[in-house]
Amino acid sequence: MRAVVVTDFHTEPSLADLPVPEPGPGEVLVKIAAAGVNPFDWKVVEGAMRDAVDHLFPLVLGSDGAGTVISAGEPGLTDPRFEPGERVFGQFMDVQRGRGSYAEYAIAPAAKLARLPDKLDFATAAALPTAGAAAHDFVEGTGAGPGQCLLVNGASGGVGQAAVQLAAGQGIRVIATTDPDTAALLRELGAAETVDFTAGPTDEQVREAHPDGIDAVIDLVSTAVEIDAIASLLKPNGAIVSANGAVDLERFAARGLRGSNLYANARPATLASLAESVQRGQLRLRIDHEVPLEEAAAALDRIKAGRSRGKTVLVVDADQGRQM
Ligand SMILES: NC(=O)c1ccc[n+]([C@@H]2O[C@H](COP(=O)([O-])OP(=O)(O)OC[C@H]3O[C@@H](n4cnc5c(N)ncnc54)[C@H](OP(=O)(O)O)[C@@H]3O)[C@@H](O)[C@H]2O)c1
């Protein structure tokens, strides 16, 4: 089968011919129709998890994918059961076994997959797992409620656009950072206010509009150094969630803030509820770049360079790709 692999850290992703993997107990083999691209995919190549777990090379890249079940290993007691021919989506990355979703066939634990609703196409489903689950978990993680004011810092990208919609859908007043070209889209998605991060420091602009402070922040872009200025916008006991491990828990607690570093957990129930929201039109996923599997390396370079205004999807099997 065709798969996009790296042979070591810091090497260029390339197309390889690998055997189709076989599912073990609790695992499902999926014929991938489309794979979703996330910043984490290039971060893995740069060794983001190098100190935490062993990696098996050649390593098939990619976490997110959607496709059709080919076969399933013996399910564990609590595993959902999948039958051949069912349409599924979820997270496939297992760096310790060299497995990922940028391939014609991929294996996921049954516990990381959900069925696709009838009207959801594969490309949209492939774009959903990591960004959607992150947005869901981060909004929940702030504890913000109706009428409270939430800044989404990094709102113009894949996670940010989903977070804006999920928060606004709960009656939270959302301030979204953006470039001028994407401001109208973010307002359409539910942002009550936008802040042009290309025009000046975000913290200064938000402080001017909210001199008494805001209730919560989802920070998708700041480093551990940059996040202090953003956190200074919070009212006492305000909540800040970092997607990039930028919160120093003790220091933020000492400042009277509720800080956390969260990692998306794409549980089947979360995936199913996100898919339902997409199907009902309550969550719009903007796919701003869709290319064939062969162009994975260039697609990763593109999101690394910035200017992501939505999700990137690799079409693995064009015949399945847009089917419902
Ligand atoms: N913890 C987790 O479980 C988890 C899960 C998903 C994602 N993440 C992380 O969350 C981050 C966002 O992910 P994503 O998929 O949404 O990435 P993305 O699609 O690349 O979006 C990032 C967005 O942030 C914008 N941006 C860059 N610098 C900014 C600044 N200073 N102020 C405001 N906006 C700025 C970018 O615009 P430009 O391109 O113009 O710079 C881009 O639109 C990534 O670092 C990713 O690794 C973490």
The ligand as an ORCA input file, in Angstrom:
! r2SCAN-3c Opt
* xyz 0 1
  N      -3.049     20.186     23.034
  C      -3.692     19.569     22.057
  O      -4.284     18.502     22.236
  C      -3.752     20.210     20.711
  C      -4.689     19.749     19.771
  C      -4.768     20.414     18.548
  C      -3.890     21.465     18.281
  N      -2.961     21.846     19.211
  C      -2.051     22.961     18.959
  O      -2.850     24.129     18.863
  C      -2.283     25.014     17.916
  C      -3.339     25.401     16.882
  O      -3.696     24.261     16.128
  P      -4.474     24.440     14.744
  O      -4.671     23.096     14.197
  O      -5.633     25.337     14.933
  O      -3.345     25.224     13.904
  P      -3.522     26.131     12.617
  O      -4.682     25.638     11.809
  O      -2.177     26.224     12.011
  O      -3.975     27.556     13.195
  C      -3.183     28.425     13.932
  C      -3.702     29.822     13.666
  O      -3.136     30.749     14.610
  C      -2.783     31.938     13.918
  N      -1.738     32.688     14.630
  C      -0.396     32.561     14.543
  N       0.215     33.422     15.358
  C      -0.745     34.112     15.970
  C      -0.749     35.144     16.937
  N       0.372     35.642     17.435
  N      -1.934     35.617     17.379
  C      -3.104     35.103     16.907
  N      -3.167     34.146     15.970
  C      -2.004     33.643     15.513
  C      -2.295     31.424     12.592
  O      -2.252     32.472     11.647
  P      -0.935     32.653     10.689
  O      -0.899     31.387      9.939
  O      -1.231     33.848      9.872
  O       0.264     32.807     11.552
  C      -3.326     30.338     12.273
  O      -4.481     30.865     11.635
  C      -1.060     24.307     17.330
  O       0.095     24.728     18.014
  C      -1.340     22.844     17.624
  O      -0.158     22.068     17.709
  C      -2.880     21.237     20.418
*
